[in-house]
Amino acid sequence: MTELNLTPSRTGSRILGFGSYQPERRVTNDELAQEMDTNDEWIRSRVGVIERRLSEPGQTLVDLAVEAGKNAVTDSGLTPSEIDTVIVATCTMETNIPNAAAQTAHRIGIQAAAAFDLNAACAGFSYGLGTASDFVRVGSAKNVLVIGVDKFTNWVDYTDRSTAIIFGDGAGAAVVGPSDTPQIGPAAWGSAGDLAEMIYVKDRNSFIFQEGQSVFRWATTKIAPIALEAVKRAGVDIADIDVLVPHQANLRIIEAIGKGLRKHGARTDLKVATDIQYSGNTSAASIPMAIDHMRAAGEIKSGELALLVGFGAGLSYGAQVVVCP
């Protein structure tokens, strides 16, 4: 039998840098209250959002991805010429052709990169990170730029308080490269397609729909066990985790996940990302953007263990343990 050449596999992969970008426009709860039956106290008590960022007219999803990607490449210490693969996780492109990744790579100055979009909705960054890690480990890529980006401005009905109060626009990114020791753990991921009708867009002439209470019940009972499985696969103990960065879906969900993990041995001083308060739910962007904001604030130190947990429409979910750069 003929044998094919394989690129020698690497021992591990690691995150080399993070970056993020948000539009300048801030929309407060009081502003939304002018358009619908709601108020600041009601929104804070139910989802924990104080304000969210929305794109300016003419600002595209690719515009957001480019800025976050540039920032991540700079933070990694690499140059665009050293990136050979670009993955964009998103569920809110206006059209599917051309994809966001190729356009983003070109505008950053990354030449002839393998480039593709990935749609796992709010779990998109976790899926992109897992894919990038595996690409690097088996030799399919050397340095991968993973961008989570979503622009909900065109997909949300701003008279519908069940969705308008939650979602925001933004982008977060990470660069993944080779490592002599594994610093990105195996992904614990999966899906529940039987629950797809909890979150969906019916057609291009429709807005996003979410069955909020059903999503809340599912996330508050199912996500902690998925996170624990990622910890197990990484070969560490839950007490070793320094930082929990769940998808920023809802502050009450975030708090419930943290509480569930502490029941299983997570430390009382576990740091938990709550970026949703000033960013809203930014879907695939929420995990890397939250990490980037926490690093900028000095809340995450290099070498700390972070547990990343994404979940959302599909339903899709994914989690992994990473060493912070």
C-alpha positions as CSV (number, residue, x, y, z in Angstrom):
1,M,0.0,0.0,0.0
2,T,1.3,3.4,-0.9
3,E,2.0,5.7,2.0
4,L,1.6,9.4,2.0
5,N,3.9,11.9,3.6
6,L,2.6,13.6,6.8
7,T,3.9,16.7,8.4
8,P,5.6,15.8,11.7
9,S,3.1,16.4,14.5
10,R,3.9,18.9,17.3
11,T,3.6,18.2,21.0
12,G,1.3,21.0,21.7
13,S,-0.1,24.4,20.8
14,R,-0.5,27.7,22.7
15,I,-2.2,31.0,22.6
16,L,0.3,33.7,21.6
17,G,-1.8,36.8,22.0
18,F,-5.3,38.2,22.2
19,G,-7.0,41.3,20.7
20,S,-10.5,42.8,20.6
21,Y,-12.5,45.6,19.1
22,Q,-15.8,47.3,19.8
23,P,-17.7,50.0,17.9
24,E,-17.6,53.4,19.5
25,R,-21.4,53.8,19.8
26,R,-22.7,53.0,23.3
27,V,-26.4,52.3,23.8
28,T,-27.6,52.5,27.4
29,N,-30.7,50.8,28.9
30,D,-32.3,54.2,29.2
31,E,-32.0,54.7,25.5
32,L,-33.7,51.4,24.7
33,A,-36.5,52.3,27.2
34,Q,-37.4,55.1,24.8
35,E,-38.2,52.6,22.1
36,M,-39.9,49.8,24.1
37,D,-41.6,48.9,27.3
38,T,-38.6,48.4,29.6
39,N,-36.3,50.3,32.0
40,D,-32.8,50.1,33.4
41,E,-33.7,48.2,36.5
42,W,-35.7,45.5,34.6
43,I,-32.9,44.9,32.2
44,R,-30.1,44.8,34.8
45,S,-32.1,42.4,37.0
46,R,-32.9,39.9,34.2
47,V,-29.8,39.9,32.0
48,G,-27.2,42.1,33.8
49,V,-26.5,44.4,30.8
50,I,-25.8,48.1,31.6
51,E,-24.9,49.1,28.1
52,R,-23.9,47.5,24.8
53,R,-22.0,48.7,21.7
54,L,-23.7,48.9,18.3
55,S,-22.0,49.5,14.9
56,E,-22.2,52.8,13.1
57,P,-24.0,53.0,9.8
58,G,-21.7,51.6,7.1
59,Q,-19.5,49.7,9.6
60,T,-19.4,46.1,8.5
61,L,-18.7,42.8,10.3
62,V,-15.4,42.5,8.5
63,D,-14.5,46.0,9.7
64,L,-14.8,44.7,13.3
65,A,-12.9,41.5,12.5
66,V,-10.0,43.3,10.9
67,E,-9.4,45.6,13.9
68,A,-9.6,42.7,16.5
69,G,-7.4,40.6,14.3
70,K,-4.7,43.3,13.9
71,N,-4.7,43.8,17.7
72,A,-4.2,40.0,18.3
73,V,-1.4,39.7,15.8
74,T,0.4,42.7,17.4
75,D,-0.1,41.2,20.9
76,S,1.3,37.9,19.7
77,G,4.6,39.5,18.6
78,L,4.2,38.1,15.1
79,T,3.9,39.9,11.8
80,P,1.0,39.3,9.4
81,S,3.4,37.4,7.1
82,E,3.9,34.8,9.8
83,I,0.1,33.9,9.9
84,D,-0.8,31.1,7.5
85,T,-4.4,30.4,8.5
86,V,-7.4,32.6,9.4
87,I,-10.6,31.3,10.9
88,V,-13.5,33.6,11.5
89,A,-16.3,32.4,13.8
90,T,-19.5,34.2,13.1
91,C,-23.3,33.7,12.6
92,T,-24.2,37.2,11.4
93,M,-22.7,37.8,8.0
94,E,-25.1,39.6,5.7
95,T,-24.2,37.2,2.9
96,N,-22.3,33.9,2.9
97,I,-20.3,34.7,-0.3
98,P,-17.5,35.8,-0.1
99,N,-16.6,34.6,3.4
100,A,-15.4,37.0,6.1
101,A,-12.1,35.2,6.7
102,A,-10.5,35.8,3.2
103,Q,-11.5,39.5,3.2
104,T,-10.2,39.9,6.8
105,A,-6.9,38.2,6.0
106,H,-6.4,40.4,2.9
107,R,-7.1,43.6,4.8
108,I,-4.8,42.7,7.6
109,G,-2.0,41.9,5.1
110,I,-1.9,38.2,5.6
111,Q,-1.1,36.8,2.1
112,A,-2.5,33.6,0.6
113,A,-3.8,32.3,3.9
114,A,-6.0,29.4,4.3
115,A,-9.2,31.2,5.3
116,F,-12.7,30.0,6.2
117,D,-15.7,31.0,8.3
118,L,-17.1,28.8,11.0
119,N,-20.7,29.0,12.4
120,A,-21.3,27.5,15.8
121,A,-23.1,30.7,16.9
122,C,-22.1,31.7,20.5
123,A,-19.9,28.6,20.8
124,G,-18.0,29.7,17.6
125,F,-14.8,30.9,19.3
126,S,-14.5,27.6,21.3
127,Y,-14.9,25.6,18.0
128,G,-12.4,27.9,16.2
129,L,-9.9,27.6,19.0
130,G,-10.2,23.8,19.1
131,T,-9.8,23.6,15.3
132,A,-6.8,26.0,15.3
133,S,-5.1,24.0,18.0
134,D,-5.5,20.7,16.2
135,F,-4.3,22.3,12.9
136,V,-1.1,23.5,14.6
137,R,-0.5,20.2,16.4
138,V,-0.7,18.0,13.3
139,G,1.2,20.4,11.2
140,S,-1.5,21.7,8.9
141,A,-0.8,25.2,10.0
142,K,2.0,27.0,11.9
143,N,0.2,30.1,13.2
144,V,-3.5,30.5,13.1
145,L,-5.5,33.7,13.7
146,V,-8.9,32.9,15.2
147,I,-11.5,35.7,15.3
148,G,-14.9,35.6,16.9
149,V,-17.1,38.4,15.5
150,D,-20.8,39.1,15.4
151,K,-22.7,42.2,14.3
152,F,-26.3,41.9,15.5
153,T,-27.4,45.4,14.5
154,N,-29.1,44.1,11.3
155,W,-30.5,40.9,12.9
156,V,-32.3,42.3,16.0
157,D,-35.7,43.9,16.2
158,Y,-35.1,47.0,18.3
159,T,-38.8,47.1,19.4
160,D,-38.5,43.5,20.8
161,R,-37.2,43.7,24.4
162,S,-36.6,40.0,24.6
163,T,-33.6,40.3,22.2
164,A,-32.8,44.0,21.8
165,I,-31.8,44.4,25.5
166,I,-29.2,41.5,25.2
167,F,-27.2,41.7,22.0
168,G,-24.3,43.9,21.0
169,D,-21.6,44.1,18.3
170,G,-17.9,43.3,18.7
171,A,-15.0,41.2,17.8
172,G,-12.3,39.2,19.8
173,A,-9.4,37.3,18.5
174,A,-6.5,35.0,19.4
175,V,-3.3,33.8,17.7
176,V,-2.5,30.1,18.1
177,G,1.0,28.8,17.5
178,P,3.2,25.8,18.3
179,S,4.4,24.9,21.8
180,D,6.8,22.3,23.2
181,T,4.3,21.6,25.9
182,P,0.5,21.5,25.5
183,Q,-1.1,24.8,26.6
184,I,-4.5,24.4,25.0
185,G,-6.4,21.4,26.3
186,P,-8.6,19.1,24.3
187,A,-12.1,20.4,23.5
188,A,-15.2,19.1,25.2
189,W,-17.8,19.9,22.6
190,G,-21.1,18.7,21.2
191,S,-24.6,19.7,20.1
192,A,-28.3,19.3,20.8
193,G,-30.0,19.7,17.5
194,D,-33.3,18.7,18.9
195,L,-33.3,22.0,20.7
196,A,-32.6,24.1,17.6
197,E,-35.9,26.1,17.9
198,M,-34.8,27.7,21.1
199,I,-32.7,30.3,19.1
200,Y,-33.1,30.8,15.4
201,V,-33.6,33.2,12.5
202,K,-36.5,32.0,10.3
203,D,-35.3,33.5,7.1
204,R,-33.4,36.5,5.7
205,N,-36.4,38.7,6.2
206,S,-36.7,37.8,9.9
207,F,-35.0,38.9,13.1
208,I,-33.3,36.6,15.6
209,F,-35.7,34.8,18.0
210,Q,-34.8,33.4,21.4
211,E,-36.9,31.4,23.8
212,G,-35.2,33.1,26.8
213,Q,-36.5,31.0,29.7
214,S,-35.8,27.7,27.9
215,V,-32.3,28.8,27.1
216,F,-31.8,29.9,30.7
217,R,-32.9,26.5,32.1
218,W,-30.8,24.6,29.6
219,A,-27.6,26.6,30.2
220,T,-27.9,26.7,34.0
221,T,-28.2,22.9,34.2
222,K,-26.0,21.6,31.3
223,I,-23.0,23.9,31.0
224,A,-21.2,23.2,34.3
225,P,-20.9,19.5,33.5
226,I,-19.5,20.3,30.1
227,A,-17.0,22.7,31.7
228,L,-16.0,19.9,34.2
229,E,-15.4,17.5,31.3
230,A,-13.0,20.0,29.6
231,V,-11.1,20.2,32.9
232,K,-10.9,16.4,33.1
233,R,-9.7,16.2,29.5
234,A,-7.0,18.7,30.2
235,G,-5.7,16.5,33.0
236,V,-6.0,19.2,35.7
237,D,-8.3,19.6,38.7
238,I,-11.1,22.2,38.9
239,A,-9.3,23.7,41.9
240,D,-6.4,24.5,39.5
241,I,-8.5,26.8,37.4
242,D,-7.8,30.5,38.0
243,V,-10.2,32.1,35.6
244,L,-13.6,31.2,34.3
245,V,-14.6,32.8,31.0
246,P,-18.0,31.6,29.9
247,H,-19.9,32.9,26.9
248,Q,-21.4,36.2,28.0
249,A,-25.0,35.3,27.4
250,N,-26.7,36.5,30.6
251,L,-25.2,37.6,33.9
252,R,-27.5,35.2,35.8
253,I,-26.4,32.3,33.7
254,I,-22.7,33.2,34.3
255,E,-23.3,33.4,38.0
256,A,-25.1,30.0,38.0
257,I,-22.2,28.3,36.1
258,G,-19.7,29.7,38.6
259,K,-21.8,28.5,41.5
260,G,-22.2,25.0,39.9
261,L,-18.4,24.7,39.5
262,R,-17.7,25.8,43.1
263,K,-20.0,23.0,44.3
264,H,-17.6,20.7,42.5
265,G,-14.4,22.1,44.0
266,A,-13.6,25.3,42.2
267,R,-11.9,27.9,44.4
268,T,-13.8,30.6,46.1
269,D,-11.3,33.1,44.6
270,L,-12.0,31.9,41.1
271,K,-12.1,34.9,38.8
272,V,-15.2,35.0,36.6
273,A,-15.6,37.2,33.5
274,T,-18.7,39.5,33.5
275,D,-18.0,41.5,30.4
276,I,-21.6,41.3,29.4
277,Q,-22.4,44.2,31.7
278,Y,-20.7,46.7,29.4
279,S,-20.6,44.8,26.1
280,G,-23.8,42.8,26.0
281,N,-24.1,39.4,24.4
282,T,-21.6,39.5,21.4
283,S,-22.0,35.8,20.5
284,A,-18.7,34.4,19.1
285,A,-16.8,37.5,20.1
286,S,-17.7,37.3,23.8
287,I,-15.0,34.9,25.2
288,P,-11.9,36.4,23.5
289,M,-13.2,39.9,24.1
290,A,-13.8,39.3,27.8
291,I,-10.3,37.8,28.2
292,D,-8.7,40.8,26.4
293,H,-10.6,43.2,28.6
294,M,-9.6,41.3,31.8
295,R,-5.9,41.2,30.7
296,A,-6.0,45.0,30.0
297,A,-7.4,45.6,33.5
298,G,-4.7,43.4,35.1
299,E,-7.3,40.8,36.2
300,I,-5.5,37.9,34.4
301,K,-1.8,37.1,34.8
302,S,0.4,35.2,32.3
303,G,0.6,31.5,33.1
304,E,-2.8,31.3,34.8
305,L,-5.2,28.6,33.8
306,A,-8.5,29.7,32.2
307,L,-11.5,27.6,31.5
308,L,-13.4,28.8,28.4
309,V,-17.0,27.7,27.9
310,G,-19.0,28.6,24.8
311,F,-22.7,27.7,24.2
312,G,-25.5,28.9,22.0
313,A,-27.7,28.4,18.9
314,G,-27.7,25.1,17.3
315,L,-27.6,24.2,20.1
316,S,-23.8,24.0,20.1
317,Y,-21.4,24.0,23.0
318,G,-17.7,23.7,23.5
319,A,-15.1,24.2,26.3
320,Q,-11.4,24.0,26.8
321,V,-8.7,24.8,29.4
322,V,-5.9,27.2,28.2
323,V,-2.8,28.7,29.7
324,C,-3.0,32.5,29.5
325,P,-0.2,34.1,27.5
